[in-house]
C-alpha cells in the first residue's frame, strides 16, 4: 500500500492558491485572500473525506477463468469482478496484473471505472502464456481518486492465483491419436481387456526387498537356504508401468533449441495415454538432483490420466538462456566424478551446492531407487516396467542402481535418454575441434549405454524429432 498522494490536478490547485495569496499580498486586495482561503478549505475537506473513505474501504476482487484448460501459446480468458462494499462511490483505475512471461491477448486489463456503493463491476481480457508451467495470475492494482480528482491512492486488492498451463494443445491431440493407433506390447503383453480381469498366479521366487508383505515370504526356502525369498505372481495381460521423468537443471536448460524437459513432458503424456489405452496400469514420478518431488502410483482408473496430467503440469519450467557459462552444466560429468565443466565456475558451484545439500545420501542415490523399491514392494510380485526419461547427466549412477534392482527382482527398466547435443542449437562451426568434442561426447554416451545394458536395462537414445509412435514401435520390435 502507498500513502495518499496529490494528483496533478491537486498540485495545480496548490499552485493557484499560492498565486492568489501572493497576489493578495502584493495588491493588498482581500478578494485574492478570500479566494485562496476558499480553495485551501476545499483542498483540506477533499483530503479529509478521501482519507475517511479509505479507512472504510471494502473492495473485493475475484478472478474467474473462462477456459478450464490453459495451453502454452494460446489465449486464456479471464473475467475480473470487483465488488464495492464501501458506503461511498469508488472512482478508480483498475489494472489486472498479467502473469510473468505472458502477453496481453484481446481486451483490456486496465479500465477506468466508477463503482456505486454496494455494487459490482467487471471486465474481461485474455492473456497468452508463453511457456508451460505454473503462472501466477496477479491481484488487481486499484488506483483510486477522490470525487474532485485532487488526490490518488494506489493499493493492490485480492490475492494472486496460480494457473497451471499445459504444454501445447497439439501434444494432447497427439496423445489421443497415438493411443488410438498404437498399442504397447512388451514381450507379448496383450491389450485384450478381458484378460485384465484374471487373478494373479504364482510365477516364482525372487530376493526379498524391504517393504514386501510378510505373507508373501517363502519360509520353506528360508529354512533351506537361510535367505529371505518372496513369492512372485503374474497377472497375464497387463504390465504395470512407472514412468520416471528427470526434471533436473540440465534437463530444463534450453541451449538455443528445444528444452529436453518440454519434450519429456510431451512424451510422458503420450506414453501414459498409450499404456492406459492398452489396459496397462501407468503412473508417473518426477525427480530432480535431490529427490523425487511428485509421484502418482500406477493405476488403471478412469481418472488416472487426469492425475498424470495434473502431475506433469507441476513440472518446473524450462530455462532459456544464451549464457554459455550457465549452459556448461549440460556437459558436466556425472555427480560421482569431480565436476569440471570446461572450467565453468558456475557449473562447478552449482554441482558443489547440490552435493552439499544431500550429505546423508549414499553415493549415487537420488531418491528414485527408493521409489523403485517401494513400487516393487507394493506390486504383489507382479512384473513391472520402469521407464526413465533422462539425459543421464546428473542421474546416471542412480539409474544404473535402479537397473540392478530391477534385474535382481525380475522386473524391467527402459531408459530413454534425451541426448543433449541433439537438442542444443550449434554454437560453433563444425570444424575438427568441434568434431572431436562431439565424438568424445557420443563416446561417453556409448559407455553409459553399455553400462546400463550390462545391468539389464533396455536403452533408447532420442532427439527432439523422435515421436511417441516411434518409441512405442521400437519397444514393440525389441529394438530398445
C-alpha positions, -999 to +999 in steps of 0.1 A: +000+000+000+010+036-006+002+069+011-023+094-002-006+114-029-016+147-045-027+143-081-015+167-109-049+185-106-043+189-068-008+202-075-023+227-098-048+238-072-020+243-047+000+264-072-031+286-079-036+290-041-001+302-037-005+326-067-037+340-051-021+345-018+009+363-034-015+384-055-034+395-024-001+403-006+012+424-035-021+442-043-034+444-007-067+432-021-088+410+003-106+393-026-075+373-035-070+362+001-107+350+003-103+330-029-071+314-016-088+305+017-118+290-001-096+268-023-075+257+007-107+248+026-119+227-004-084+211-006-084+202+031-120+189+030-114+168+000-084+152+016-101+145+049-131+130+032-109+108+009-089+096+040-122+087+057-134+068+026-102+049+025-105+039+062-138+023+054-127+007+022-142-027+015-132-037-020-133-074-030-118-089-062-124-123-077-108-140-108-129-163-130-112-183-157-134-187-187-115-217-200-109-248-179-076-257-195-048-233-204-022-242-231+011-225-238+009-201-268-029-199-267-051-171-252-066-177-218-097-156-210-101-141-175-131-123-160-124-099-132-152-089-108-147-060-083-173-056-056-176-023-038-187-026-002-178+010+006-205+034+017-193+058-010-188+057-047-154+045-058-136+063-086-106+042-097-085+028-125-084-010-123-055-029-137-052-067-136-015-077-133-005-101-160+014-133-151+052-131-156+062-144-190+028-137-207+015-111-231-019-094-234-042-110-259-076-094-265-095-070-244-080-046-219-065-054-185-067-017-174-101+001-172-114+033-156-145+026-135-169+043-113-185+018-088-215+029-068-219+018-032-229-019-027-225-027-064-201-046-087-183-040-119-165-065-141-142-066-172-127-094-193-095-098-212-072-126-223-035-132-220-012-156-238+013-176-216+045-182-235+055-215-219+043-244-198+043-243-160+026-226-131+017-189-138+006-166-110-024-146-120-018-114-101-040-093-080-058-062-092-040-029-089-065-002-079-056+035-083-084+054-065-091+091-068-114+114-047-145+129-064-127+162-071-097+144-086-072+161-062-057+130-046-048+095-056-043+063-036-029+031-051-035-003-035-034-040-045-067-058-039-071-096-039-046-125-038-025-140-066-040-171-081-019-200-095-027-211-130-013-243-143-005-240-180-003-272-200+021-279-228+009-273-264-025-284-274-011-305-303+006-326-277-028-336-263-041-342-297-011-364-304-017-383-272-052-391-283-043-400-318-013-421-309-033-440-283-059-448-309-033-461-334-006-476-313-006-503-286+021-511-261+032-547-261+063-556-242+074-592-245+040-605-256+019-585-232-017-583-245-040-554-247-072-575-245-095-560-219-109-594-208-075-606-198-072-578-172-098-595-150-078-627-145-065-634-110-028-634-100-010-667-104+022-679-088+052-673-110+083-679-090+106-666-063+128-636-060+151-620-034+132-602-006+133-564-006+123-541+022+086-534+021+075-569+009+044-583+026+053-609+052+026-633+039+045-634+005+077-646+021+086-682+012+095-695+046+104-730+033+132-717+012+144-696+041+147-728+062+167-744+035+189-716+023+189-691+051+179-663+027+146-645+026+128-650-007+095-635-018+068-653-039+060-635-072+028-636-091+019-628-127-012-612-139-015-621-176-022-594-200-012-563-181+022-547-174+022-522-146+044-493-156+060-464-138+074-435-159+101-416-141+109-382-156+141-362-149+134-325-143+169-316-131+186-283-142+204-299-171+170-311-185+155-277-181+182-257-199+172-248-235+206-240-251+192-223-282+170-253-291+141-272-276+142-278-239+146-315-231+121-312-202+094-300-225+100-329-249+100-353-219+066-339-207+051-344-241+065-380-244+053-389-209+019-375-215+015-395-247+032-427-234+010-428-204-021-425-226-009-453-249-003-475-218-037-468-203-055-473-236-036-507-239-050-516-204-016-513-187-017-495-153+006-464-156+020-439-131+044-410-131+072-399-108+091-366-112+127-363-097+155-338-097+191-337-084+179-341-048+148-363-045+115-374-060+092-344-060+060-359-071+047-394-076+015-409-090+011-447-083+004-469-113-033-475-117-059-481-143-088-460-130-109-438-152-093-406-138-057-418-138-048-399-170-062-367-154-040-373-123-010-378-146-018-345-164-020-326-131+013-340-120+030-331-153+016-295-151+038-291-119+070-299-138+094-270-135+097-245-163+124-246-190+152-221-185+161-204-218+195-188-217+221-177-241+247-176-213+274-202-223+286-204-187+252-212-174+247-239-201+281-255-194+264-277-168+249-297-196+284-311-204+294-317-168+304-352-157+280-372-135+279-363-099+301-392-089+332-376-105+348-343-098+328-318-118+349-299-143+325-284-169+351-269-193+364-248-164+330-232-158+329-218-123+291-215-125+287-252-132+312-262-105+295-241-079+261-255-088+272-291-086+291-285-054+259-269-039+239-299-049+265-322-034+264-302-001+226-303+002+225-341+003+253-353+025+232-380+041+225-399+008+248-426-002+269-423-034+248-420-065+215-420-046+188-396-057+156-410-043+145-428-074+160-460-061+136-458-031+107-452-055+116-483-075+119-504-043+086-490-029+067-497-062+082-533-064+073-540-028+036-530-033+032-548-066+023-582-051+050-598-072+035-586-105+061-579-131+068-542-135+082-520-162+100-488-152+106-461-179+132-434-172+133-403-193+165-385-186+197-370-201+217-391-176+239-361-167+231-359-130+213-393-125+234-418-143+246-437-113+211-437-097+196-451-129+222-478-130+214-487-095+177-489-105+186-512-133+204-536-110+175-536-086+151-544-114+173-572-127+177-587-092+139-586-086+128-598-120+115-565-133+123-544-163+138-510-169+137-490-201+160-459-203+150-432-228+180-408-230+173-373-242+207-368-258+219-333-250+238-324-283+207-332-304+186-306-285+211-278-284+215-253-313+250-254-328+272-227-313+304-234-331+312-242-367+317-279-374+355-279-376+379-306-364+378-294-328+341-294-326+340-328-343+364-342-317+342-328-289+311-343-303+329-376-309+340-376-273+305-369-261+290-397-281+317-420-268+307-412-233+271-419-242+280-453-257+298-461-224+267-452-204+245-473-227+269-503-223+268-499-185+230-498-185+226-528-208+251-548-188+229-540-157+199-555-175+182-523-188+169-516-222+181-484-238+169-459-264+186-426-274+163-399-287+163-364-300+137-336-305+124-352-337+116-385-321+079-391-315+060-414-292+049-436-320+085-442-330+094-451-294+064-474-290+072-492-322+109-496-312+099-511-279+074-534-295+100-546-320+125-552-292+150-526-306+153-508-272 
